Amino acid sequence: NNLEIDAAQALRYKVFFEEMKAKPTLNQRKTKRDYDSFDYYFDHILVIDHNKIGKIEDKVVGTYRLNRGNYKEKKNFFYTSGEYNLKKLIAYKGNILELGRSCVDQSYRNGKTMQLLWTFIAQYIIKFNIKIMFGCASFPGTEVKEHAYALSYLHEKYLAPKNIRPSAIPSRFIKMENAKIYNRNFKNFISSVPPLIKGYIRLGAFVGDGAVIDYEFNTIDVCIVLPTKKIANRYMEHYERK
């Protein structure tokens, strides 16, 4: 439904451009929408607060964009391939799913909203028999050294297995590992990463090799690779208990 996609784009504009200071194109600024050429091909999940007064765009408080990569005229059509070489994931035998454009309205950033989004993602994984999810996740700003500790720790402890490891495109590749960083401590690490990356790590995620600076979105990106077994099992157990 185009109205629903429009509402997701309005929320994304609010979060990415107004709050996180991404740089809008002229048209994005005029329409107050975050949009790109992928939106109408991908699936969108929305969390809607029915108690809010107003149009659908006022009620959407959370969104995620999901993409299985195959459309009639476009094979392996992934947003992430602008930053990462995905050929190992594409060659993988099971179904893969790209996740992106995740955002939640500032006043709804709590466990409940994320839980609703993830409950739907879990159902989606089961319905389409998805084995691996992947996508870019971001650190704020474009100063790599501010995140040197977290990037280095991710590379050392969470690098994806070789057979499913994406690698940043050579012209954009930023080395994550940093030999100067000692005293690696999980507690320090987990407190130094954004909530979304924290959530992925807790679900059993790996990262690809190399970070990428996204100047347009004012972020440093890593590529998350998340086998779905844990999520599907946890969801099924939860479901069966009910």
C-alpha positions as CSV (number, residue, x, y, z in Angstrom):
1,N,0.0,0.0,0.0
2,N,1.6,3.3,-1.1
3,L,0.1,5.3,1.7
4,E,1.8,2.9,4.2
5,I,5.1,3.1,2.4
6,D,4.8,6.9,2.4
7,A,4.2,6.8,6.2
8,A,7.3,4.7,6.7
9,Q,9.3,7.2,4.6
10,A,8.0,10.1,6.7
11,L,9.1,8.4,9.9
12,R,12.5,7.6,8.4
13,Y,12.9,11.2,7.3
14,K,12.2,12.3,10.9
15,V,14.7,9.9,12.4
16,F,17.5,9.9,9.8
17,F,17.5,13.5,8.6
18,E,16.0,15.6,11.4
19,E,17.4,13.7,14.3
20,M,20.5,12.0,13.0
21,K,21.5,14.7,10.6
22,A,21.7,12.7,7.4
23,K,22.0,15.0,4.3
24,P,18.7,15.2,2.3
25,T,18.5,15.8,-1.4
26,L,16.6,18.8,-2.4
27,N,13.5,16.7,-3.1
28,Q,13.8,14.8,0.1
29,R,13.9,18.1,2.0
30,K,10.9,19.4,0.1
31,T,8.8,16.3,0.6
32,K,10.1,15.4,4.1
33,R,10.5,11.8,3.0
34,D,13.4,9.4,3.0
35,Y,13.0,7.5,-0.2
36,D,15.1,5.6,-2.8
37,S,14.7,3.4,-5.8
38,F,14.4,0.3,-3.7
39,D,11.3,1.2,-1.6
40,Y,8.6,0.0,-4.0
41,Y,10.3,-3.4,-4.6
42,F,10.8,-4.2,-0.9
43,D,8.5,-5.2,1.9
44,H,7.9,-2.8,4.8
45,I,6.9,-3.6,8.4
46,L,5.2,-0.9,10.3
47,V,4.4,-0.5,14.0
48,I,1.2,1.6,14.2
49,D,-0.1,3.3,17.3
50,H,-3.9,3.2,16.8
51,N,-4.4,5.5,19.8
52,K,-2.7,8.4,18.1
53,I,-5.0,10.9,16.3
54,G,-4.4,11.8,12.7
55,K,-3.5,10.3,9.4
56,I,-1.5,7.0,8.9
57,E,1.7,9.0,8.7
58,D,1.1,10.3,12.3
59,K,0.5,6.8,13.6
60,V,3.5,4.9,12.3
61,V,6.1,4.7,15.1
62,G,8.4,2.0,13.9
63,T,9.5,0.5,10.6
64,Y,11.9,-2.0,9.0
65,R,12.5,-2.8,5.3
66,L,12.8,-6.4,4.2
67,N,14.0,-7.7,0.9
68,R,14.5,-11.3,-0.4
69,G,16.4,-10.0,-3.4
70,N,14.5,-11.5,-6.2
71,Y,12.1,-9.7,-8.5
72,K,10.9,-10.6,-11.9
73,E,13.4,-8.4,-13.8
74,K,16.0,-8.0,-11.0
75,K,18.0,-10.9,-9.7
76,N,20.0,-10.3,-6.5
77,F,18.7,-6.8,-6.1
78,F,20.2,-5.6,-2.7
79,Y,20.6,-2.2,-1.2
80,T,23.7,-3.4,0.7
81,S,25.6,-4.2,-2.5
82,G,26.3,-0.5,-2.8
83,E,28.7,-1.0,0.2
84,Y,29.6,-4.7,0.3
85,N,30.4,-7.5,-2.0
86,L,27.7,-10.1,-1.2
87,K,28.7,-12.9,-3.6
88,K,29.3,-15.4,-0.8
89,L,25.9,-14.8,0.7
90,I,24.2,-14.9,-2.8
91,A,26.0,-18.3,-3.4
92,Y,24.7,-19.7,-0.1
93,K,22.4,-22.6,-0.4
94,G,19.6,-21.3,1.9
95,N,17.2,-18.4,1.5
96,I,18.7,-15.0,2.5
97,L,16.9,-11.8,3.6
98,E,18.2,-8.2,3.6
99,L,17.1,-6.0,6.5
100,G,17.5,-2.2,6.5
101,R,16.1,1.2,7.2
102,S,15.3,0.3,10.7
103,C,13.9,3.1,12.8
104,V,11.6,3.9,15.7
105,D,10.1,7.2,16.7
106,Q,12.0,8.8,19.6
107,S,9.2,8.6,22.1
108,Y,8.6,4.9,21.3
109,R,12.1,3.6,21.7
110,N,11.5,0.9,24.2
111,G,11.6,-2.9,24.3
112,K,7.9,-3.1,23.3
113,T,8.2,-1.5,19.9
114,M,11.3,-3.5,19.0
115,Q,9.6,-6.6,20.2
116,L,6.7,-6.0,17.8
117,L,9.0,-5.4,14.9
118,W,11.0,-8.6,15.7
119,T,7.9,-10.7,16.3
120,F,6.9,-9.9,12.7
121,I,10.5,-10.5,11.4
122,A,10.4,-13.9,13.1
123,Q,7.1,-14.8,11.4
124,Y,8.5,-13.6,8.1
125,I,11.7,-15.8,8.5
126,I,9.5,-18.8,9.2
127,K,7.1,-18.1,6.4
128,F,9.8,-17.8,3.7
129,N,12.2,-20.3,5.3
130,I,15.0,-17.7,5.6
131,K,18.4,-19.1,6.8
132,I,20.5,-15.9,7.0
133,M,19.6,-12.3,7.4
134,F,22.0,-9.5,6.6
135,G,22.2,-5.7,6.2
136,C,24.1,-2.6,7.1
137,A,24.0,-1.4,10.7
138,S,25.4,2.0,11.7
139,F,27.6,3.9,14.1
140,P,26.8,7.6,14.4
141,G,29.1,10.1,12.7
142,T,31.9,9.6,10.2
143,E,34.9,9.7,12.6
144,V,36.3,6.2,12.5
145,K,38.6,6.7,15.5
146,E,35.6,7.5,17.8
147,H,34.5,3.9,17.2
148,A,37.9,2.2,16.9
149,Y,37.4,0.1,20.0
150,A,34.0,-1.3,19.0
151,L,35.1,-1.9,15.4
152,S,38.3,-3.7,16.4
153,Y,36.4,-5.9,18.9
154,L,33.7,-6.8,16.3
155,H,36.4,-7.8,13.9
156,E,38.3,-9.9,16.4
157,K,35.4,-11.7,18.0
158,Y,32.5,-11.6,15.6
159,L,34.0,-11.9,12.1
160,A,31.6,-13.9,9.9
161,P,32.7,-17.4,8.9
162,K,34.6,-17.3,5.5
163,N,31.8,-19.0,3.5
164,I,29.2,-16.3,4.3
165,R,31.5,-13.3,4.9
166,P,30.7,-10.1,3.0
167,S,33.6,-7.7,2.4
168,A,33.4,-4.0,2.0
169,I,33.8,-2.8,-1.6
170,P,37.6,-2.1,-2.1
171,S,37.2,1.6,-2.9
172,R,35.2,2.1,0.3
173,F,37.0,-0.5,2.6
174,I,38.0,0.8,6.0
175,K,40.1,-1.5,8.1
176,M,38.3,-2.5,11.4
177,E,41.1,-4.2,13.2
178,N,43.5,-2.1,15.3
179,A,46.6,-3.7,16.9
180,K,46.9,-0.7,19.3
181,I,43.8,-1.7,21.2
182,Y,44.4,-3.9,24.2
183,N,42.4,-4.9,27.3
184,R,39.4,-6.2,25.3
185,N,36.5,-6.5,27.6
186,F,33.0,-7.5,26.5
187,K,31.3,-5.1,28.9
188,N,33.3,-2.1,27.6
189,F,32.5,-3.2,24.1
190,I,28.8,-3.8,24.5
191,S,28.4,-0.4,26.1
192,S,30.2,1.3,23.2
193,V,27.8,0.1,20.4
194,P,24.5,1.5,19.3
195,P,21.3,-0.3,20.5
196,L,20.6,-1.9,17.1
197,I,24.0,-3.5,16.8
198,K,23.8,-4.6,20.5
199,G,20.5,-6.3,19.7
200,Y,22.0,-8.1,16.6
201,I,25.0,-9.3,18.6
202,R,22.7,-10.7,21.3
203,L,20.8,-12.6,18.6
204,G,24.0,-14.3,17.4
205,A,25.2,-11.9,14.6
206,F,28.5,-11.8,12.9
207,V,30.0,-8.9,10.9
208,G,31.6,-8.7,7.4
209,D,35.1,-7.6,6.8
210,G,35.7,-3.8,6.6
211,A,33.6,-0.8,7.6
212,V,32.2,1.8,5.2
213,I,31.6,5.5,5.7
214,D,28.2,6.6,4.5
215,Y,28.6,10.4,4.1
216,E,25.0,10.9,3.0
217,F,23.7,9.3,6.1
218,N,26.4,10.6,8.4
219,T,27.3,7.1,9.6
220,I,30.0,4.4,9.7
221,D,28.4,1.1,8.6
222,V,29.3,-2.5,9.3
223,C,27.6,-5.4,7.5
224,I,25.7,-7.6,9.9
225,V,25.3,-11.3,9.0
226,L,22.7,-13.1,11.2
227,P,21.9,-16.8,10.9
228,T,18.2,-17.1,11.8
229,K,18.1,-20.4,13.7
230,K,18.2,-18.8,17.2
231,I,15.4,-16.3,16.3
232,A,13.1,-18.8,14.7
233,N,13.6,-21.3,17.6
234,R,13.0,-18.6,20.2
235,Y,9.9,-17.4,18.4
236,M,8.5,-20.9,18.0
237,E,9.1,-21.7,21.7
238,H,7.4,-18.5,22.6
239,Y,4.6,-19.3,20.3
240,E,4.1,-22.8,21.5
241,R,4.1,-21.7,25.1
242,K,1.1,-19.5,24.3
